[in-house]
């Protein structure tokens, strides 16, 4: 049987550009109780990453200290707007800043190409995270006089959706991997503050070919999800061909835990998956891997009847479902040690 056709990366990118523009028009401009700005974060190789910063404005002139959330979008590190101005997470970023009074940074991770092969975008994700971990960079920059400031001691959560969820999981594992001498992570810019939590939504972080034997019987969703099965498999093959699935930059599951002492891994990890998502069991396998790390608390949720969707700016009904907003807010409430008012109207 011939393989199903897959849109090229350029075709997917053009489709997503229009979807993002339509979604942005629908959610409208930044509300007055929030601030928003693009910042260009300098990288060690001389490039910059365009990152959207969203923050709650203080009712007074004082710059109230806030937790920091770094939020990586999905799209296989390649599908999104050009020039790195990715806006897929503006809607949930506004929601998080409103509900939890946190500063949310949404880096752009659409660089995967012949010029920037894997793991280039994930290395960039780390370097952006390291820059943001130095509170003075935001506090003396875009937040100076803006009615908010960052204090990672109040919470420093690294989060993501789909491929961004895998990037967040990898970043959470890197400090211990560096301490264990993992060669691939040597020479990175160090964090200025420890990450306190990881949010990993609908992660894509395993393939059949890289999966260690002890996890193989857990990977059932690739076969069990029969809707669009051929197209899903074709999409997976195309994406995997542009990645390096056996690299620790692709997934923390590629790390040898026998060499680990868990000292620096974030102490809380929240994971969710969709019941009818072909990547459903990636979340289960990540949970199982995390449970081997001493002192790491894990929460794992599977949403009934949900596919590979998350709350986003995109004007697709599946991305605006109330329960997708709820699971994201539940996860961050736990990670940030806060409560949220379920009776309020969600953005």
Secondary structure, DSSP 8 states (H G I E B T S, - for coil): --------HHHHHHHHHHHHHHHHHHH-S--TTEEEEEEEEE-TTS-EEEEEEEEE--SSSS-EEE-EEEEE--STTT-S-GGG---TTHHHHHHHHHHH--EEEEE-----SSSS-TTHHHHHHHHHHHHHHSHHHHHTTTTTTTTEEE-GGG-EEEEEETHHHHHHHHHHHHHHHHHTT-GGGTT----SS---EEEEES-----TTT--GGGGGG--HHHH--TTHHHHHHHHHHHHHTS-TTSTTT-GGGS-GGG---SSS-SEEEEEEETT-TTHHHHHHHHHHHTTSTT-EEEEEEETT--S--S-SS--GGGS-HHHHHHHHHHHHHHTT----TTS---
